[in-house]
Amino acid sequence: MGRGNPESADAIFARGSDIFIADKLSDLNKQQADNSNIKWVELRSKNGFKKFYHILKELNIPCTKLTGNLDTKIDSILNNLFKN
């Protein structure tokens, strides 16, 4: 949802989302999501992207844990995702 737009977190409740990935979430948004059993990832937090792996595992969605540094692997990851 909207980068740096705290109101965008309201959409997770209005749309009945099960998972929410955001640049930044307030502590209140995180608490509300937890209380509503909505899984969330805050990308701005240190290693926040790693939480996504744990959510996928919890939901029994096949995935591979990232090893190494994301900054050095991101180009390769994106190229694999968007191959035609």
ChimeraX commands (.cxc) that place a marker at each C-alpha (Angstrom):
marker #1 position 0.00,0.00,0.00 radius 0.5
marker #1 position 0.95,3.65,-0.24 radius 0.5
marker #1 position 4.50,4.40,0.74 radius 0.5
marker #1 position 4.56,6.71,3.75 radius 0.5
marker #1 position 0.76,6.93,3.79 radius 0.5
marker #1 position -0.44,5.82,7.25 radius 0.5
marker #1 position -4.09,5.95,6.20 radius 0.5
marker #1 position -3.46,3.17,3.69 radius 0.5
marker #1 position -3.32,0.70,6.57 radius 0.5
marker #1 position -7.05,1.29,7.10 radius 0.5
marker #1 position -7.58,-0.61,3.84 radius 0.5
marker #1 position -6.55,-3.89,5.45 radius 0.5
marker #1 position -9.57,-3.72,7.72 radius 0.5
marker #1 position -11.99,-2.34,5.14 radius 0.5
marker #1 position -11.11,-5.03,2.58 radius 0.5
marker #1 position -10.89,-7.99,4.94 radius 0.5
marker #1 position -7.28,-8.77,4.02 radius 0.5
marker #1 position -5.42,-11.73,5.47 radius 0.5
marker #1 position -1.92,-10.43,4.74 radius 0.5
marker #1 position -0.70,-6.85,4.54 radius 0.5
marker #1 position 2.66,-5.68,3.22 radius 0.5
marker #1 position 3.49,-2.04,3.84 radius 0.5
marker #1 position 6.43,0.30,3.79 radius 0.5
marker #1 position 5.63,1.56,7.30 radius 0.5
marker #1 position 2.97,0.70,9.88 radius 0.5
marker #1 position 2.22,2.47,13.14 radius 0.5
marker #1 position 2.35,0.51,16.38 radius 0.5
marker #1 position -1.42,0.88,16.59 radius 0.5
marker #1 position -1.86,-0.57,13.07 radius 0.5
marker #1 position 0.36,-3.53,13.99 radius 0.5
marker #1 position -1.63,-4.13,17.19 radius 0.5
marker #1 position -4.95,-3.88,15.34 radius 0.5
marker #1 position -3.72,-6.31,12.69 radius 0.5
marker #1 position -2.51,-8.76,15.33 radius 0.5
marker #1 position -5.84,-8.51,17.16 radius 0.5
marker #1 position -7.66,-9.20,13.87 radius 0.5
marker #1 position -5.38,-12.15,12.98 radius 0.5
marker #1 position -4.05,-10.28,9.95 radius 0.5
marker #1 position -0.47,-11.11,9.10 radius 0.5
marker #1 position 1.66,-8.07,8.29 radius 0.5
marker #1 position 5.10,-7.18,6.98 radius 0.5
marker #1 position 6.70,-3.78,7.50 radius 0.5
marker #1 position 9.36,-3.39,4.83 radius 0.5
marker #1 position 10.99,-0.32,6.37 radius 0.5
marker #1 position 11.93,-2.13,9.57 radius 0.5
marker #1 position 15.36,-3.75,9.71 radius 0.5
marker #1 position 15.11,-7.07,7.86 radius 0.5
marker #1 position 11.34,-6.59,7.71 radius 0.5
marker #1 position 11.16,-8.44,4.40 radius 0.5
marker #1 position 12.31,-11.61,6.17 radius 0.5
marker #1 position 9.01,-11.79,8.04 radius 0.5
marker #1 position 7.32,-12.57,4.72 radius 0.5
marker #1 position 9.16,-15.92,4.58 radius 0.5
marker #1 position 7.79,-16.87,8.01 radius 0.5
marker #1 position 4.26,-15.92,6.98 radius 0.5
marker #1 position 4.51,-18.07,3.84 radius 0.5
marker #1 position 5.79,-21.02,5.88 radius 0.5
marker #1 position 2.99,-20.57,8.42 radius 0.5
marker #1 position 0.47,-20.69,5.58 radius 0.5
marker #1 position 2.15,-23.78,4.05 radius 0.5
marker #1 position 3.04,-21.88,0.88 radius 0.5
marker #1 position 6.19,-23.26,-0.75 radius 0.5
marker #1 position 9.08,-20.83,-0.50 radius 0.5
marker #1 position 12.83,-20.66,-0.04 radius 0.5
marker #1 position 14.54,-18.70,2.70 radius 0.5
marker #1 position 16.85,-15.98,1.43 radius 0.5
marker #1 position 20.45,-16.51,2.41 radius 0.5
marker #1 position 22.98,-13.77,2.06 radius 0.5
marker #1 position 22.45,-10.10,1.37 radius 0.5
marker #1 position 19.26,-8.97,-0.37 radius 0.5
marker #1 position 21.01,-5.92,-1.84 radius 0.5
marker #1 position 23.38,-8.13,-3.83 radius 0.5
marker #1 position 20.68,-10.60,-4.90 radius 0.5
marker #1 position 17.70,-8.37,-5.69 radius 0.5
marker #1 position 18.44,-8.00,-9.42 radius 0.5
marker #1 position 18.67,-11.75,-9.88 radius 0.5
marker #1 position 15.50,-12.35,-7.86 radius 0.5
marker #1 position 13.50,-9.80,-9.87 radius 0.5
marker #1 position 14.82,-11.17,-13.17 radius 0.5
marker #1 position 13.62,-14.66,-12.17 radius 0.5
marker #1 position 10.21,-13.35,-11.15 radius 0.5
marker #1 position 9.59,-11.44,-14.36 radius 0.5
marker #1 position 11.00,-13.83,-16.96 radius 0.5
marker #1 position 8.78,-14.25,-19.99 radius 0.5
marker link #1:1,2 radius 0.2
marker link #1:2,3 radius 0.2
marker link #1:3,4 radius 0.2
marker link #1:4,5 radius 0.2
marker link #1:5,6 radius 0.2
marker link #1:6,7 radius 0.2
marker link #1:7,8 radius 0.2
marker link #1:8,9 radius 0.2
marker link #1:9,10 radius 0.2
marker link #1:10,11 radius 0.2
marker link #1:11,12 radius 0.2
marker link #1:12,13 radius 0.2
marker link #1:13,14 radius 0.2
marker link #1:14,15 radius 0.2
marker link #1:15,16 radius 0.2
marker link #1:16,17 radius 0.2
marker link #1:17,18 radius 0.2
marker link #1:18,19 radius 0.2
marker link #1:19,20 radius 0.2
marker link #1:20,21 radius 0.2
marker link #1:21,22 radius 0.2
marker link #1:22,23 radius 0.2
marker link #1:23,24 radius 0.2
marker link #1:24,25 radius 0.2
marker link #1:25,26 radius 0.2
marker link #1:26,27 radius 0.2
marker link #1:27,28 radius 0.2
marker link #1:28,29 radius 0.2
marker link #1:29,30 radius 0.2
marker link #1:30,31 radius 0.2
marker link #1:31,32 radius 0.2
marker link #1:32,33 radius 0.2
marker link #1:33,34 radius 0.2
marker link #1:34,35 radius 0.2
marker link #1:35,36 radius 0.2
marker link #1:36,37 radius 0.2
marker link #1:37,38 radius 0.2
marker link #1:38,39 radius 0.2
marker link #1:39,40 radius 0.2
marker link #1:40,41 radius 0.2
marker link #1:41,42 radius 0.2
marker link #1:42,43 radius 0.2
marker link #1:43,44 radius 0.2
marker link #1:44,45 radius 0.2
marker link #1:45,46 radius 0.2
marker link #1:46,47 radius 0.2
marker link #1:47,48 radius 0.2
marker link #1:48,49 radius 0.2
marker link #1:49,50 radius 0.2
marker link #1:50,51 radius 0.2
marker link #1:51,52 radius 0.2
marker link #1:52,53 radius 0.2
marker link #1:53,54 radius 0.2
marker link #1:54,55 radius 0.2
marker link #1:55,56 radius 0.2
marker link #1:56,57 radius 0.2
marker link #1:57,58 radius 0.2
marker link #1:58,59 radius 0.2
marker link #1:59,60 radius 0.2
marker link #1:60,61 radius 0.2
marker link #1:61,62 radius 0.2
marker link #1:62,63 radius 0.2
marker link #1:63,64 radius 0.2
marker link #1:64,65 radius 0.2
marker link #1:65,66 radius 0.2
marker link #1:66,67 radius 0.2
marker link #1:67,68 radius 0.2
marker link #1:68,69 radius 0.2
marker link #1:69,70 radius 0.2
marker link #1:70,71 radius 0.2
marker link #1:71,72 radius 0.2
marker link #1:72,73 radius 0.2
marker link #1:73,74 radius 0.2
marker link #1:74,75 radius 0.2
marker link #1:75,76 radius 0.2
marker link #1:76,77 radius 0.2
marker link #1:77,78 radius 0.2
marker link #1:78,79 radius 0.2
marker link #1:79,80 radius 0.2
marker link #1:80,81 radius 0.2
marker link #1:81,82 radius 0.2
marker link #1:82,83 radius 0.2
marker link #1:83,84 radius 0.2
view
